[in-house]
């Protein structure tokens, strides 16, 4: 097994799309449609990598990252977003300060972009 991945996005289609791409590359993948659901899943499963949408209702990606960091201090948490707000750099800095990793994944992203980030962060080199 290459490493368990969690995808957190309030858009169901994004979760399913990323699951398909990552599972096709041999990863074991779960998804959560909210920060709260991600926290509950992380209490019961050890994820090596978590992709978190920055803009979600109720609990945004920054707060989700902070909470996940408390439960899973070794998990690698990567931000992704489909919305460029008025200050994207500030959001990225906040996310990194919360314990996340920024790869500037802006939706829609290419399949190889997600796979490259997953393989890089989990230390998997192409054979």
DSSP file (Angstrom, degrees, kcal/mol; ACC not computed):
  #  RESIDUE AA STRUCTURE BP1 BP2  ACC     N-H-->O    O-->H-N    N-H-->O    O-->H-N    TCO  KAPPA ALPHA  PHI   PSI    X-CA   Y-CA   Z-CA
    1    1 A X              0   0    0      0, 0.0    26,-0.1     0, 0.0     3,-0.1   0.000 360.0 360.0 360.0 136.8    0.0    0.0    0.0
    2    2 A X        -     0   0    0     24,-0.6     2,-0.1     1,-0.3    25,-0.1   0.694 360.0 -64.8 -83.5 -19.8    1.3    3.4   -0.9
    3    3 A X        -     0   0    0      2,-0.0    25,-0.9    45,-0.0     2,-0.3  -0.353  49.2 -95.2 137.3 138.3   -0.4    5.4    1.8
    4    4 A X  E     -a   28   0A   0     42,-0.3    44,-2.1    -2,-0.1    45,-1.5  -0.638  39.9-162.1 -84.7 135.3   -3.9    6.3    2.8
    5    5 A X  E     -ab  29  49A   0     23,-2.8    25,-2.5    -2,-0.3     2,-0.4  -0.924   8.9-157.2-121.2 141.9   -5.3    9.6    1.5
    6    6 A X  E     -ab  30  50A   0     43,-2.2    45,-2.8    -2,-0.4     2,-0.5  -0.978   5.5-158.7-116.8 131.0   -8.2   11.7    2.6
    7    7 A X  E     -ab  31  51A   0     23,-2.1    25,-2.7    -2,-0.4     2,-0.6  -0.945   7.4-167.7-108.1 125.6   -9.9   14.2    0.2
    8    8 A X  E     +ab  32  52A   0     43,-3.2    45,-2.4    -2,-0.5     2,-0.3  -0.943  27.2 134.1-119.3 112.3  -11.9   17.0    2.0
    9    9 A X        -     0   0    0     23,-2.1     6,-0.1    -2,-0.6    47,-0.1  -0.968  52.1-138.5-156.5 138.4  -14.1   19.1   -0.2
   10   10 A X  S    S+     0   0    0     -2,-0.3     2,-0.8    45,-0.3    23,-0.1   0.597  87.8  85.4 -75.9  -9.3  -17.7   20.3    0.1
   11   11 A X    >>  -     0   0    0      1,-0.2     4,-1.9     2,-0.0     3,-0.7  -0.844  68.1-157.2 -95.7 112.0  -18.2   19.5   -3.6
   12   12 A X  H 3> S+     0   0    0     -2,-0.8     4,-2.5     1,-0.3     5,-0.2   0.857  91.5  56.8 -54.7 -40.4  -19.2   15.9   -4.0
   13   13 A X  H 3> S+     0   0    0      1,-0.2     4,-2.2     2,-0.2    -1,-0.3   0.843 105.3  51.1 -64.6 -33.9  -18.0   15.8   -7.6
   14   14 A X  H <> S+     0   0    0     -3,-0.7     4,-2.6     2,-0.2     5,-0.3   0.931 110.2  49.3 -68.3 -45.4  -14.5   17.0   -6.6
   15   15 A X  H  X S+     0   0    0     -4,-1.9     4,-2.5     1,-0.2    -2,-0.2   0.943 113.9  45.4 -57.6 -48.8  -14.2   14.2   -4.0
   16   16 A X  H  X S+     0   0    0     -4,-2.5     4,-2.3     1,-0.2    -1,-0.2   0.897 112.6  51.1 -64.6 -40.3  -15.3   11.6   -6.4
   17   17 A X  H  X S+     0   0    0     -4,-2.2     4,-2.2    -5,-0.2    -1,-0.2   0.923 112.8  44.5 -63.3 -45.2  -13.0   12.8   -9.2
   18   18 A X  H  X S+     0   0    0     -4,-2.6     4,-2.8     2,-0.2     5,-0.3   0.882 111.0  54.5 -68.1 -37.7  -10.0   12.9   -6.9
   19   19 A X  H  X S+     0   0    0     -4,-2.5     4,-3.0    -5,-0.3     5,-0.3   0.943 109.6  48.2 -57.8 -47.2  -10.9    9.4   -5.5
   20   20 A X  H  X S+     0   0    0     -4,-2.3     4,-2.0     2,-0.2    -2,-0.2   0.926 113.9  45.7 -60.0 -47.7  -11.0    8.0   -9.1
   21   21 A X  H  X S+     0   0    0     -4,-2.2     4,-0.8     2,-0.2    -2,-0.2   0.944 118.2  41.5 -61.8 -49.9   -7.7    9.6  -10.1
   22   22 A X  H ><>S+     0   0    0     -4,-2.8     5,-2.3     1,-0.2     3,-0.6   0.888 114.5  50.1 -70.8 -39.9   -5.8    8.5   -6.9
   23   23 A X  H ><5S+     0   0    0     -4,-3.0     3,-1.8    -5,-0.3    -1,-0.2   0.881 105.5  58.7 -64.4 -36.5   -7.3    5.0   -6.7
   24   24 A X  H 3<5S+     0   0    0     -4,-2.0    -1,-0.2    -5,-0.3    -2,-0.2   0.757 104.4  51.6 -62.5 -24.9   -6.4    4.5  -10.3
   25   25 A X  T <<5S-     0   0    0     -4,-0.8    -1,-0.3    -3,-0.6    -2,-0.2   0.356 129.2 -96.5 -93.7   4.3   -2.8    5.2   -9.3
   26   26 A X  T < 5S+     0   0    0     -3,-1.8   -24,-0.6     1,-0.3    -3,-0.2   0.526  78.1 136.7  97.8   5.9   -3.0    2.6   -6.5
   27   27 A X      < -     0   0    0     -5,-2.3     2,-0.6   -25,-0.1    -1,-0.3  -0.567  55.5-125.9 -85.6 151.1   -3.7    4.8   -3.5
   28   28 A X  E     -a    4   0A   0    -25,-0.9   -23,-2.8    -2,-0.2     2,-0.4  -0.870  40.3-171.2 -91.7 124.5   -6.3    3.9   -0.9
   29   29 A X  E     +a    5   0A   0     -2,-0.6     2,-0.3   -25,-0.2   -23,-0.2  -0.956  21.7 178.4-131.1 137.1   -8.6    6.9   -0.7
   30   30 A X  E     -a    6   0A   0    -25,-2.5   -23,-2.1    -2,-0.4     2,-0.3  -0.830  16.0-152.0-119.3 164.2  -11.4    8.2    1.5
   31   31 A X  E     -a    7   0A   0     -2,-0.3     2,-0.4   -25,-0.2   -23,-0.2  -0.973   7.9-164.0-137.7 157.7  -13.3   11.4    1.2
   32   32 A X  E     -a    8   0A   0    -25,-2.7   -23,-2.1    -2,-0.3     6,-0.0  -0.996  14.7-150.8-138.1 139.8  -15.2   13.8    3.5
   33   33 A X  S    S+     0   0    0     -2,-0.4     2,-0.3   -25,-0.2   -25,-0.1   0.370  80.3  25.1 -94.0   4.7  -17.6   16.5    2.5
   34   34 A X  S  > S-     0   0    0      1,-0.1     4,-2.0    22,-0.1     5,-0.1  -0.983  80.0-108.8-157.5 163.7  -16.9   18.8    5.4
   35   35 A X  H  > S+     0   0    0     24,-0.4     4,-2.2    22,-0.3     5,-0.2   0.895 118.8  53.8 -61.9 -40.7  -14.2   19.7    7.9
   36   36 A X  H  > S+     0   0    0      1,-0.2     4,-2.1     2,-0.2    -1,-0.2   0.911 108.9  48.0 -62.2 -43.0  -16.2   18.0   10.7
   37   37 A X  H  > S+     0   0    0      1,-0.2     4,-2.5     2,-0.2    -1,-0.2   0.889 110.1  53.1 -65.0 -38.5  -16.5   14.8    8.7
   38   38 A X  H  X S+     0   0    0     -4,-2.0     4,-2.3     2,-0.2    -2,-0.2   0.903 108.0  50.5 -62.1 -41.5  -12.8   14.8    8.0
   39   39 A X  H  X S+     0   0    0     -4,-2.2     4,-1.3     2,-0.2    -2,-0.2   0.924 110.9  48.6 -63.4 -45.0  -12.0   15.2   11.8
   40   40 A X  H  X S+     0   0    0     -4,-2.1     4,-0.6     1,-0.2     3,-0.4   0.923 112.9  47.3 -61.9 -44.3  -14.3   12.2   12.6
   41   41 A X  H >X S+     0   0    0     -4,-2.5     4,-1.3     1,-0.2     3,-1.0   0.883 108.9  54.7 -64.8 -37.5  -12.7   10.1    9.9
   42   42 A X  H 3< S+     0   0    0     -4,-2.3    -1,-0.2     1,-0.3    -2,-0.2   0.756  98.4  63.0 -69.8 -24.4   -9.2   11.0   11.1
   43   43 A X  H 3< S+     0   0    0     -4,-1.3    -1,-0.3    -3,-0.4    -2,-0.2   0.761 115.9  31.2 -67.3 -23.8  -10.0   10.0   14.6
   44   44 A X  H << S+     0   0    0     -3,-1.0     2,-0.4    -4,-0.6    -2,-0.2   0.530 119.1  50.7-112.8 -10.5  -10.4    6.4   13.3
   45   45 A X  S  < S-     0   0    0     -4,-1.3     2,-0.9    -5,-0.1    -1,-0.1  -0.989  71.4-131.6-135.8 140.5   -8.0    6.2   10.4
   46   46 A X        -     0   0    0     -2,-0.4     2,-0.4    -3,-0.1   -42,-0.3  -0.794  29.3-169.3 -92.2 103.3   -4.3    7.0   10.0
   47   47 A X        -     0   0    0     -2,-0.9   -42,-0.2     1,-0.1     3,-0.1  -0.775  18.5-165.1 -95.1 135.7   -4.0    9.2    6.8
   48   48 A X  S    S+     0   0    0    -44,-2.1    28,-2.2    -2,-0.4     2,-0.4   0.780  80.3  23.5 -83.2 -29.8   -0.6    9.9    5.4
   49   49 A X  E     -bc   5  76A   0    -45,-1.5   -43,-2.2    26,-0.2     2,-0.4  -1.000  63.1-169.9-142.8 136.9   -1.9   12.7    3.2
   50   50 A X  E     -bc   6  77A   0     26,-3.0    28,-3.4    -2,-0.4     2,-0.6  -0.992   9.5-156.7-130.5 124.7   -4.9   14.9    3.3
   51   51 A X  E     -bc   7  78A   0    -45,-2.8   -43,-3.2    -2,-0.4     2,-0.5  -0.900  20.9-169.6 -96.8 124.2   -6.1   17.2    0.5
   52   52 A X  E     -bc   8  79A   0     26,-3.2    28,-2.0    -2,-0.6     2,-0.3  -0.964  20.6-133.5-123.8 126.9   -8.2   20.0    2.0
   53   53 A X  E     - c   0  80A   0    -45,-2.4    28,-0.2    -2,-0.5     3,-0.1  -0.571  13.7-147.5 -70.0 134.4  -10.3   22.6    0.2
   54   54 A X  S    S+     0   0    0     26,-2.5     7,-2.4    -2,-0.3     2,-0.8   0.855  83.8  57.0 -73.4 -34.6   -9.7   26.0    1.6
   55   55 A X        +     0   0    0     25,-0.3     2,-0.3     5,-0.2   -45,-0.3  -0.854  68.1 137.0-108.7 105.4  -13.2   27.4    1.0
   56   56 A X        -     0   0    0     -2,-0.8   -22,-0.1    -3,-0.1     5,-0.0  -0.980  52.9-102.7-140.5 150.9  -16.0   25.3    2.7
   57   57 A X  S    S+     0   0    0     -2,-0.3     2,-2.5     1,-0.1   -22,-0.3  -0.327  96.7   5.8 -70.4 159.4  -19.1   26.3    4.6
   58   58 A X  S    S+     0   0    0    -24,-0.1     2,-0.5   -23,-0.1    -1,-0.1  -0.383 137.2  29.6  68.6 -67.4  -19.1   26.0    8.4
   59   59 A X  S    S-     0   0    0     -2,-2.5   -24,-0.4     4,-0.0   -23,-0.1  -0.958  81.8-149.6-126.1 113.3  -15.5   25.1    8.9
   60   60 A X     >  -     0   0    0     -2,-0.5     4,-2.5     1,-0.1    -5,-0.2  -0.134  33.1 -95.7 -75.4 176.8  -13.0   26.4    6.3
   61   61 A X  H  > S+     0   0    0     -7,-2.4     4,-2.4     1,-0.2    -7,-0.1   0.812 121.5  55.1 -64.2 -32.4   -9.8   24.6    5.2
   62   62 A X  H  > S+     0   0    0     -8,-0.5     4,-2.2     2,-0.2    -1,-0.2   0.944 112.0  42.1 -67.8 -47.5   -7.6   26.6    7.6
   63   63 A X  H  > S+     0   0    0      2,-0.2     4,-2.4     1,-0.2    -2,-0.2   0.891 113.8  53.3 -66.1 -38.5   -9.7   25.6   10.7
   64   64 A X  H  X S+     0   0    0     -4,-2.5     4,-2.8     1,-0.2     5,-0.2   0.925 108.5  50.3 -60.0 -44.2   -9.9   22.1    9.4
   65   65 A X  H  X S+     0   0    0     -4,-2.4     4,-2.4     2,-0.2    -2,-0.2   0.919 109.3  50.9 -60.0 -45.2   -6.1   21.9    9.1
   66   66 A X  H  X S+     0   0    0     -4,-2.2     4,-1.1     1,-0.2    -1,-0.2   0.918 113.8  44.3 -58.8 -44.8   -5.7   23.2   12.6
   67   67 A X  H  X S+     0   0    0     -4,-2.4     4,-1.3     1,-0.2     3,-0.3   0.903 113.3  49.8 -69.8 -40.9   -8.1   20.6   14.0
   68   68 A X  H  X S+     0   0    0     -4,-2.8     4,-3.6     1,-0.2    -1,-0.2   0.878 104.6  59.3 -63.6 -37.2   -6.6   17.7   11.9
   69   69 A X  H  < S+     0   0    0     -4,-2.4    -1,-0.2     1,-0.2    -2,-0.2   0.856 103.4  52.3 -60.6 -35.5   -3.1   18.7   13.1
   70   70 A X  H  < S+     0   0    0     -4,-1.1     3,-0.3    -3,-0.3    -1,-0.2   0.876 118.7  35.3 -67.5 -37.6   -4.2   18.1   16.7
   71   71 A X  H  < S+     0   0    0     -4,-1.3     2,-0.3     1,-0.2    -2,-0.2   0.857 132.7  25.5 -84.6 -39.2   -5.4   14.6   15.9
   72   72 A X    ><  +     0   0    0     -4,-3.6     3,-1.4    -5,-0.2    -1,-0.2  -0.673  64.4 171.8-129.9  75.7   -2.9   13.6   13.3
   73   73 A X  T 3  S+     0   0    0     -2,-0.3    -1,-0.1    -3,-0.3    -4,-0.1   0.727  80.3  49.2 -62.2 -21.9    0.3   15.5   13.8
   74   74 A X  T 3  S+     0   0    0      2,-0.1    -1,-0.3   -27,-0.1    -5,-0.1   0.587  84.3 110.7 -94.0 -10.0    2.3   13.5   11.2
   75   75 A X    <   -     0   0    0     -3,-1.4     2,-0.6    -7,-0.2   -26,-0.2  -0.352  68.7-128.7 -65.3 143.1   -0.3   13.7    8.4
   76   76 A X  E     -c   49   0A   0    -28,-2.2   -26,-3.0   -29,-0.1     2,-0.6  -0.851  25.2-161.9 -92.6 122.0    0.7   15.9    5.4
   77   77 A X  E     -c   50   0A   0     -2,-0.6    24,-3.7    22,-0.4     2,-0.4  -0.929   5.8-169.6-115.6 118.9   -2.1   18.3    4.8
   78   78 A X  E     -cd  51 101A   0    -28,-3.4   -26,-3.2    -2,-0.6     2,-0.2  -0.883  14.6-133.7-112.7 135.3   -2.2   20.0    1.3
   79   79 A X  E     +c   52   0A   0     22,-1.7    26,-0.7    -2,-0.4    24,-0.5  -0.553  23.6 174.8 -86.2 150.3   -4.5   22.9    0.4
   80   80 A X  E     +cd  53 105A   0    -28,-2.0   -26,-2.5    -2,-0.2     2,-0.3  -0.979   4.0 178.4-146.7 151.4   -6.5   23.2   -2.7
   81   81 A X  E     - d   0 106A   0     24,-2.5    26,-2.8    -2,-0.3     3,-0.1  -0.998  31.0-164.6-154.5 152.3   -9.0   25.8   -3.8
   82   82 A X  S    S+     0   0    0     -2,-0.3     2,-0.5    24,-0.2    24,-0.1   0.396  79.9  73.8-109.6  -4.5  -11.3   26.8   -6.6
   83   83 A X        -     0   0    0      5,-0.0     2,-0.9   -28,-0.0    -1,-0.1  -0.946  61.6-160.3-119.0 121.7  -11.8   30.3   -5.4
   84   84 A X        -     0   0    0     -2,-0.5    22,-0.0    -3,-0.1     4,-0.0  -0.866  22.9-167.3 -97.1 107.0   -9.2   33.0   -5.7
   85   85 A X    >   -     0   0    0     -2,-0.9     3,-0.6     1,-0.1     6,-0.0  -0.084  41.7 -81.1 -83.2-169.4  -10.3   35.5   -3.1
   86   86 A X  T 3  S+     0   0    0      1,-0.3     2,-0.1     2,-0.1    -1,-0.1   0.693 126.0  29.1 -68.1 -18.0   -9.0   39.1   -2.8
   87   87 A X  T 3>  +     0   0    0      1,-0.1     4,-1.6     2,-0.1    -1,-0.3  -0.502  63.6 160.9-142.9  70.5   -5.9   37.9   -0.9
   88   88 A X  H <> S+     0   0    0     -3,-0.6     4,-2.2     1,-0.2     5,-0.2   0.842  77.7  56.9 -64.1 -32.8   -4.9   34.3   -1.9
   89   89 A X  H  > S+     0   0    0      1,-0.2     4,-2.5     2,-0.2    -1,-0.2   0.907 104.5  52.4 -64.5 -40.7   -1.3   34.7   -0.5
   90   90 A X  H  > S+     0   0    0     -3,-0.2     4,-2.4     1,-0.2    -1,-0.2   0.911 109.7  49.3 -60.4 -42.9   -2.7   35.6    3.0
   91   91 A X  H  X S+     0   0    0     -4,-1.6     4,-2.5     2,-0.2    -1,-0.2   0.907 110.6  50.2 -62.7 -42.3   -4.9   32.4    2.9
   92   92 A X  H  X S+     0   0    0     -4,-2.2     4,-2.5     2,-0.2    -2,-0.2   0.910 110.8  49.0 -63.1 -42.2   -1.9   30.3    1.9
   93   93 A X  H  X S+     0   0    0     -4,-2.5     4,-2.6     2,-0.2    -2,-0.2   0.911 111.3  49.7 -64.2 -42.5    0.2   31.8    4.7
   94   94 A X  H  X S+     0   0    0     -4,-2.4     4,-1.4     2,-0.2    -2,-0.2   0.908 110.9  50.3 -60.8 -42.1   -2.6   31.1    7.2
   95   95 A X  H  <>S+     0   0    0     -4,-2.5     5,-2.3     2,-0.2     4,-0.3   0.921 112.0  46.5 -63.9 -44.6   -2.9   27.5    6.0
   96   96 A X  H ><5S+     0   0    0     -4,-2.5     3,-1.5     1,-0.2    -1,-0.2   0.899 110.1  53.8 -65.0 -40.3    0.9   26.9    6.3
   97   97 A X  H 3<5S+     0   0    0     -4,-2.6    -1,-0.2     1,-0.3    -2,-0.2   0.796 103.4  57.7 -62.9 -27.9    0.8   28.5    9.8
   98   98 A X  T 3<5S-     0   0    0     -4,-1.4    -1,-0.3    -3,-0.2    -2,-0.2   0.505 132.5 -92.2 -80.5  -4.3   -1.9   26.0   10.7
   99   99 A X  T < 5S+     0   0    0     -3,-1.5   -22,-0.4     1,-0.3    -3,-0.2   0.539  84.5 128.7 107.7   9.8    0.4   23.2    9.8
  100  100 A X      < -     0   0    0     -5,-2.3     2,-0.4    -6,-0.2    -1,-0.3  -0.341  53.4-124.8 -93.3 175.9   -0.4   22.6    6.2
  101  101 A X  E     -d   78   0A   0    -24,-3.7   -22,-1.7    -2,-0.1     2,-0.5  -0.966  19.4-143.0-120.4 135.6    1.6   22.4    3.0
  102  102 A X  E     +     0   0A   0     -2,-0.4   -22,-0.1   -24,-0.2   -24,-0.1  -0.880  31.9 158.7-105.5 127.1    0.9   24.6    0.0
  103  103 A X  E     -     0   0A   0     -2,-0.5     3,-0.2   -24,-0.5    -1,-0.1   0.238  57.3-117.6-119.1   7.0    1.3   23.3   -3.5
  104  104 A X  E     -     0   0A   0      1,-0.2     2,-1.0   -12,-0.0   -24,-0.1   0.948  43.5-179.9  53.2  54.6   -1.0   26.0   -5.0
  105  105 A X  E     -d   80   0A   0    -26,-0.7   -24,-2.5     4,-0.0     2,-0.5  -0.770   2.7-177.0 -87.3 102.5   -3.6   23.5   -6.3
  106  106 A X  E     -d   81   0A   0     -2,-1.0   -24,-0.2   -26,-0.2     2,-0.1  -0.901  31.1 -86.6-106.7 126.3   -6.2   25.6   -8.0
  107  107 A X  S    S+     0   0    0    -26,-2.8     2,-0.1    -2,-0.5     3,-0.0  -0.440 109.1  45.4 -70.8 145.5   -9.3   23.9   -9.4
  108  108 A X  S    S+     0   0    0     -2,-0.1     2,-0.3     1,-0.1    -2,-0.1   0.540  83.7 173.1 -78.4 138.5   -9.7   22.7  -12.0
  109  109 A X        -     0   0    0     -4,-0.1     2,-0.1    -2,-0.1    -1,-0.1  -0.773  33.5-104.0-111.5 158.5   -6.4   20.9  -11.8
  110  110 A X    >>  -     0   0    0     -2,-0.3     4,-1.4     1,-0.1     3,-0.7  -0.459  28.0-118.3 -78.3 150.3   -4.9   18.3  -14.1
  111  111 A X  H 3> S+     0   0    0      1,-0.3     4,-2.1     2,-0.2     3,-0.2   0.896 115.0  52.7 -52.5 -46.1   -4.8   14.7  -13.2
  112  112 A X  H 3> S+     0   0    0      1,-0.2     4,-2.4     2,-0.2    -1,-0.3   0.782 101.8  61.3 -66.7 -25.1   -1.0   14.6  -13.2
  113  113 A X  H <> S+     0   0    0     -3,-0.7     4,-2.1     2,-0.2    -1,-0.2   0.938 107.5  42.9 -64.0 -47.5   -0.8   17.6  -10.9
  114  114 A X  H  X S+     0   0    0     -4,-1.4     4,-2.7    -3,-0.2    -2,-0.2   0.918 115.4  49.1 -64.9 -44.8   -2.7   15.7   -8.1
  115  115 A X  H  X S+     0   0    0     -4,-2.1     4,-2.8     1,-0.2     5,-0.3   0.890 109.6  52.1 -64.2 -39.3   -0.7   12.5   -8.7
  116  116 A X  H  X S+     0   0    0     -4,-2.4     4,-2.6     2,-0.2    -1,-0.2   0.930 111.8  46.0 -62.4 -45.5    2.6   14.4   -8.6
  117  117 A X  H  X S+     0   0    0     -4,-2.1     4,-2.9     2,-0.2     5,-0.3   0.939 114.2  48.4 -62.9 -46.9    1.7   16.1   -5.3
  118  118 A X  H  X S+     0   0    0     -4,-2.7     4,-2.1     1,-0.2     6,-0.2   0.941 115.7  43.4 -59.6 -48.5    0.6   12.8   -3.8
  119  119 A X  H  <>S+     0   0    0     -4,-2.8     5,-3.2     2,-0.2     4,-0.4   0.894 115.5  49.0 -66.1 -40.0    3.7   10.9   -4.9
  120  120 A X  H ><5S+     0   0    0     -4,-2.6     3,-0.9    -5,-0.3    -2,-0.2   0.952 114.5  43.4 -63.8 -50.3    6.0   13.8   -3.9
  121  121 A X  H 3<5S+     0   0    0     -4,-2.9    -2,-0.2     1,-0.3    -1,-0.2   0.824 116.6  46.4 -68.9 -31.5    4.5   14.2   -0.4
  122  122 A X  T 3<5S-     0   0    0     -4,-2.1    -1,-0.3    -5,-0.3    -2,-0.2   0.429 113.8-117.3 -91.1   2.1    4.4   10.4    0.3
  123  123 A X  T < 5 +     0   0    0     -3,-0.9     2,-0.6    -4,-0.4    -3,-0.2   0.836  61.8 149.4  71.2  33.2    7.9   10.0   -1.0
  124  124 A X      < -     0   0    0     -5,-3.2     2,-0.3    -6,-0.2    -1,-0.2  -0.886  28.6-162.0-104.8 121.6    7.0    7.7   -3.9
  125  125 A X        -     0   0    0     -2,-0.6     2,-0.1     1,-0.0    -5,-0.0  -0.774  28.4-103.6-100.5 146.6    9.2    7.9   -7.0
  126  126 A X              0   0    0     -2,-0.3    -1,-0.0     1,-0.1     0, 0.0  -0.449 360.0 360.0 -64.4 136.1    8.1    6.6  -10.4
  127  127 A X              0   0    0     -2,-0.1    -1,-0.1    -3,-0.0    -2,-0.0   0.435 360.0 360.0 -95.9 360.0    9.7    3.3  -11.2
